[in-house]
Amino acid sequence: MATVPDWGEKTSGSEVAERFQGSIRGRNVLITGVSPNSLGESTAAAIARHEPNSLVLASRTKAKLDEVANSITQYAPRVRVHCIELDLSSQASVRKAAVQIASTVDHLDVLINNAAVVTSERKETAEGIELQFGTNHIGHHLLTSLLMPLIIAGANQPREPSMARIVNVTSQGYRLSPIRFHDYNFQGSEVPPEEQPAEWIPAHMKPDPASGKPYYVFTAYGQSKTANILHTVSLNKKYGGEGIRAFAVHPGSIWTDLSRNLAPDDLKIIEGTSTFWKNQDQGVATTLVAAFDPKLAGVTDRVYLSDCQLEDVVDHAKDPALAERLWLLSEQLTAGDGQYS
């Protein structure tokens, strides 16, 4: 259980940051996916108001990063804000960004892997990986691996409470699909029953290679969000002994620019998925609980939070064997060297 058991879907990020300001003060925090009017910006704003040492903001567009950074300096002039260009759909960009980050801070207390993409049209990363899997998971897997020396250094800082955290922003949409190890790239290969979309999903909302539809946006998105949770499982197994805790969070239903690449029919599906739509501040509350609640340091049996509380997940998102299989695939797809290069 988190520190405040009655926090829920209406809790604001500002409230969470205020409660845990002692955990924020003096920390180095990196946030991916930061642009104006985004969850990344709202996360950064809530943290900045409580005197972190450094905020490292990473995203694709420098002008947008600068706009957010300039805004932060207006109300938090003492916070060091660093802007790093990062395109998670290009492993060369990820490697370049990791080098820049390592030259900017000597340790990281909190890494918030917030960036994501969703698209109705099948696209690929620079390496030829399906875009949602390649950006939402593979890009963050590589970035996290490259930054692990900085995160371990954060865990070794002589401060209490120890706050070395990795937060992977996932989605309740993970339920839509397990990892399709036999066809993660959506090229029409046959997949076994355990890798198929959930049975309760209507047939027209699933890939159907036989009818010429090997790709479906929400199956691909679901796979990438399952990957975020399994990545979290693996991080805890591999680095828990270093004093690092990782959590995956579902921020809730929030209208953001994330849906800009959805076709009208797919956008209508999204519109019908929730009875409560959070504002931006409410949408970052769970992320901030995962990042800064000191009570979570002792949690080892669950990795997923929703509406500011720990929750269980379905089997395909917590099986240690699947997590290890995904880790090995991710290492293969990123060359697996784990070095700044």
N, C-alpha and C positions, 0 to 999 in steps of 0.2 A: 504493500500500500504506500502511496505517496504521503508526503507530510500533511497535506490538507485533504481529508477524505470527502468533504462536501464540495470541492471544486468539480466543475463539470463543463458542459458545452458552452455555457454563457460566461465562463471565467475569461478575463482578459489577460493578454500578455503583460500589460502594464502592471496589473495586480500581482502576477507571478514574479515579475522582475523586482518589484518593490519588496515582496516577501523574502526573496533570496538575494537581496543586494549585497549581503556579506560574501556570498559565493561568487558574485560577479566582480566585485571591486579588486582591481589589480591584475585581472586575468588577461591572457591573450586569447582571442576568439577569432576563428576563421569561419566565414559564412559564404557558401556558394549560391549562385542564382540571385544576385542583388541588382535590382533595377528600380526606378521610381514606381510607386504604387504596387509593389509586389510584397509577398510574404517575406522575402529576403530583407527588404527595406524595413518592414515592420519589426522583424526580429532584431535587426541592427539598432533601430531606434530605441526599442525597449531596453536593450543592453547598454547602449551608450549613455543613458541617463543615470547610470549607477557606477560610473568611474572604472570601467575596465582599463587595463593598461594599454592594450592595442586592439583595434578592430581591423581585421584583414578582410576586405570585401572583394569577392571574386566573381566575375561574370564576363560575358562575351564583348560587351560594348563599353569602351572607355568613357565615352561622353555620358552614358547613363550612370556608370559608377561614380564619375566625378560629381554628377548632380546630387546623388545620394550623400556622398562624402561632404560636399559643401553644405548640405542641409544639416548634417550632424554637427558640423563645427559651429553652427549658429547657436545650438543649445547645449553642446558639450565640448567647449573649446579645448579642454585639457586632454581629451582622448586622442591618442594617436590613431589616425585612420589611414590605412594603406590600401590602395586600389591595384588589383592584379587582373589583367586580362586572362580569361580562361574560357576556352571552348571545349566542353566535355565531349563533343563529338569528334574531336581530333586528339589522338594520343600524343602527337608532337606538341600540341598546345598545352596539354596537361603536364607533360614533362618540363616544358619551358616555365610554366607557372610554378611548378614545385621548386625549381631552382630559385626563382624570384622570391618565393615565400621564405625559403631557407635563408636567403640573404637579408630578409626583412626582420624576422623574429628568430630568437634562439630556442624558443620552445613554444608549444601550443598547449593551452589548457583545455580548450574545447574546439572541436571541429564539427560544424553543422553542415552536413551534405543536403542542402535544401533544393538545389536546382533540379528541374525536370522538364520534359517535353512530352506532348501528346499530339499525335497527328493522324488524321484519317487516311492520308495517302502513305503507302509504304515508301520510306526513304532509308538511306544508309549513311553511316558515319564515314569519315575519310578512310577507314580501314575496311569498309564493306560490311559492317555489322548493322543489322536492323536498327534504325535510329533510336527507338525508345529503349530497347535493351542496351544498346551501345552507349547512350548518353546517361540515362537514369541510373544504370548499374555499372557497366564496365568502366565508364569514365570516372565515376566516383570510387570504384574499387582501385583503379590505378592511382588516383590522387591520394587516397588514404594510405595505400602501401608506400608511396614515395614520401609521404609526410610522417610515417610512423616514427622515425628517429626523433622528430620534434615533439610528437605526442608522448613518447616514452620519457623524453626530457621534461615534459610538463608534469608527468606523473611523479617525477623525482624532485619536484620543487619542494622546498621545506616550508610548506604552508598547510594549514588545516582549515577546513576539511580538504582532503585530496580531491581534486575536481577534474582529473583527466577523463574527458568524456568524448565519445563520438556519437553524434545523433544523425541517423539516416531518416530523412522524411519520406515516408511511404504513403500508403493509402489503403482504405478499406477495399479498394478495387483489387487488392491482391487476391481476393477470393475468386476472381474471375478466371484465373489460370495458374497452374503450377509452372515450373520451369519445363520448357519443351526441349529437353536435351537432344532429342532426335531431329528437331527442326526449330531451334531457337531463332534462326534467321528468317523464318517464314518463307521458305522457298518451295514448299509443297511436298516435302518428304513425309512419309507416313510416321505417325507417332503412336505409341502404345496407349491403352486406355488410361493409365495413371498420369499421362501427360496431357490428356484432353481437357478442354474447358469443363467447368463444373456442370453436372447433369441438369441442374435447374435452369441453366441459361437457354433461352429459346434457340432453335436451330438456325434461324436467320441471323443470329448474333454470334455465330461461330465461323471460323475459317472452314472452307469446304473446297479443298483442292480439286475434287472430282468435277465440280461445276465451275472451275476456273477462278475460285476465290481463295487462294492460299493464305491471304492476309486479312485480318480484321482488327481494327484499331484497338478495341477494348480488350481483346485477348492479348495483344502485344503489350498494352499498358499494364494489364494484370500480371503478366509474366515479369515485367520489369519491377513492379512493386513487390511481388513475391521475392524477387532477387534481393531487394533492399533489406528485407527481413532476414533472409538466409545469410546474407553478408554480415548482418549484425550478430547472428548466432555464431558464425565463425570467428568474428573479431573477439568476442568474449572468450571463446575457447582458446584462441591462440595468444591473446594478449591480456587476459584477465590477471594472470600472474605478475604482470608488469604494473598492476595498479590501475588499469584502464577499464572503464565500463562503457559499453555501447548499448544504445537503445534505438528502436525504430518507432516512429510516431506517425499516427494518422491525424492530420491537422483538423479534419472536419470538412464540411461542405462550405466552400468559400468561392465566390466569383472572382477569378483573377485572369490575368492575361494568358494563363496556361492554355485556355481553350481556344486561342486565336486560330489554331490550325485545324479545327474540327469542321467537318462539313455540316450544313444545316440540320440534316437528319440526326447526325451524331450529337449535335449540340442539344437537340430536343430530348434525347435520351438522358443526358446529363441533367437537364432541367427537372426531370421527374424523379431524381434519385434521393431527394431530401425534403423533409418538412421543416427544417430549420437551417437557414443559411447564416453562417457566421460573418461578422465583419473582419477586417484585416487584423485588428488587435486581438480579437478572440481566436483568430486562426493561428496565431503563433504561441498561444498559451501552453499547449502541450509540448511543443518543442522546447520552451524555456523550462518547463518542469523537468524534462528529460536531461537537459543540459546542466541545471543548477541545483536541483533539489538534493541536499546532502544525504537525505535518508535513503535515496536510491543507490548509494554507494554499496550498500550491503545486500542488494537484491541480486540473486544469482539464478533464480528459477524462471524468470520471465523477462522478455526483452521488448515487448510491444506496449505502447501507451496510446490511449484514445480518450479524448475529453479529460485530460489531465490525470488519468488513472491507469494503472497497469491492467492489461487484459490478456487473455489467452488467445492463441491463433489456431487455425485449422492445421491439420497434420502436414500438409505439403509446404507450409511456411516455417516449420520448426524442427523437422526431422534432421538430426545431426549428419546422417549419411548424405542426405540431399545437399545440406549446407557444404559439406566437404567436396562433393562432386561439383557443385557450382564454383567453389573456390579454385579447384584445379582447372576447370574450364576457363575461368576468368584469368588465371595466371597464363594459360596457354594463349588466350586472345590478346594479352598485353605483353607478351614475351617473358613475363614472370621474373624479371631481374630485380625489381624492387629497389632500384638505385636511382639517384639523381643523374640523369643523362639526357 
